[in-house]
């Protein structure tokens, strides 16, 4: 697994594509589906050395399905819990706009360890093991670092040679997940008090 955040970057930006195109009918906004919901991450690695440029190139070309970024920046999300009657509990992260499109939770699994009476998720969030659907969801701090799996779908890698062995790199990645078809899931965490949980 290659985590791109270990390479210094500036001007991280994202573009949320909701999959809907809003239209106005009788003074009411209606959302028409026009494409799949996804997030586009634009990473400006800034000025990088020859060695760092080669490391980023190698990661993108040799591990295109195993690229991640750890970032506190990102769309509002909910954490859902699936209670499996024949296996362990599973947690997933679903962006709000993804749920609005699919009306399903997404296959973005979050690993955890059992810590006393809580499940400690790898994003640093504690969810009580006993939490059920009727309990109030845990509010996740806005600066929580969440792993995002990136896909490099560009046709080319653009590099600008600035000075001797110094390059400028800016790349764009896509994050897209498929919906889960499980029905025994409910929200146990929300990313911000201003977000409404998926129901």
N, C-alpha and C positions, 0 to 999 in steps of 0.2 A: 504494500500500500504506500503510495506517495502522497504526502500531505504538503500541499503547495504553500501553506502559510509559513512554513519554516524558511521559505525564500522571502526576503523582504519585499514588500510591495506597498505602493501608495495609490491613492485614488481608486480604491475598490468601489465598484458601483454595480447595481443590479437593476434589471428591467423585468418587472413582473408582467407576464402575458397571461391574462385571465382566461383566454379562450372565448370570451364573450365580446360582442359589439353592441353597446347600448343604443337603442332606438327609442324615439319619443312617439308615443301613441296616446292621443287625447290627454296631454299634459302628464303622462305617466311614463316613467322609464321602464322599458322592457329589455331584457338581455337576450340577444340571439347568439347561439353558438356559431362560431366561425373557425375554430381551431382548437388544438389541445392546450391546456394550461401548462405553463412552464416558467422557469426562472432563468434569465440569461445573466451570467456573471461576467463582468468585464474587469480584468485584473491588469493593472499597470505595474509591472515589476520594476519600472524605473530604469536607472542605469545599472547594468550588471556586468560583471567581469566575464571573460571568456569561459572560465570554469563553470560559473553559475549558469550562463547561457546554455552550455552543453548539458548540464544536469537537468535543466527545465525541458530542453528539447528531448532528451532521452526519456524522461518520465512521460511526456506526452505521446511520444511515438512508440515506446515499448510497453507502456502500461495504460493504454487509453481507457480501460474499463476499471481502473483502480486508482483514480485520482480523487483527492478530497481537499477541501479547505475547511479549516476551523475558524468560524467567524461569528461574532456576536451580532453582526449586521444581518438582516434578512427579513423576509415576510413574517407577519404574525402567524402563530401556529398553535395548535392544540396537541396535547399528548393523550393518546387513547390507550386503553387497556383491553386486552383480549384475555378472557378467562377460558382456558382450554380445558375441557373436562377430562382429557386423557393425557395432558402434558403440562408444561410450565406456563405461567402467565407470560404474555408478550406485550411489549409497549411499542407504540408507533408514533411518529410525528407526522402531522398533516397540516399543510399550510391552509389558512382560512379560504383563500381563493380556490384552492384545489377541491375543498369540501363543497364549496358553493357550486362548483361545476359538476362534480361526479355524485354528490350526495353520499359519498362513501369515504372511508378513511384510506390513507395511502400506505403502500408497502415500503415505508421508510423506518425500518426497525431500529430500536434503541436498546442496546445491551444494558444489563444491570447486575448488581450483586446484592445478596440479602445482607442487611446490616441491622441486626436487632429486629425491631418490629417494622422496619421500612425496607423498601427496595430503593437502593441508591443507583440511579441511572447514570450512565457514563457521561452525561452532560451536566452532572453535579446537582441534579434535582432529586429530592427525597419524596417518595410516594408511599404513604402507609400501606402495608400489605393488606390490611383489612378494608381499604377504601372500596366503596361500592358506588353504583351509578347515582344514587340519591344524595351522596355526600358532595359538599362544595369542592370544586376542583382546586388544586394547589396552584397558587399564582407564581409563575416563573419570572424571576427578575429579568429586566429588559436586556441586561448585558451578559446573559448566559451564552456561553460558546457552544454552538451546535455544529456537528460535522455535516458538511454538505458534499454529496457525491457529485463530481463534475464530469461531464462528457465533453470532449473536444470534438466538435462537429465542423470545425473550419476546414477549408480546403488547403490553407497555407498557414505557415507560421511567419509572421512579419517581424523582422528585426532591423533596427537601424544602427549602422556602425557609426558611433559618435566620435571616438578618438581611438588611439592605439589600444586594442584588446578591450574596449569598453563599448557595450551595446545598449540600446534601449529596446525593451520588449513590452508589448501590450497584446494580450490575448483575450479571447472571449470563449466562455464555456457555457454549456447548457445543463440544467438540472431538471429532469423530468422523471416521474414515477408513475407506476400503474396503481389503480385502485384495488383495494381488498374487497372480497365478496363475503366476508364474515358478517354475521348479524349479531353475534354476542360480544359487542364492543361498546365502550362508553368512554367519555372524556374524564380524565383524572387530573389534567393540568392545562393551564392556559398561559400563554406567553406574556400577557400584560393585562392589567385590570381593565383596560379600555377595549379589550377584545371580547366578543361574545363567543361562548363555546359552541361547537357543532352539536346539534341535537339529533 
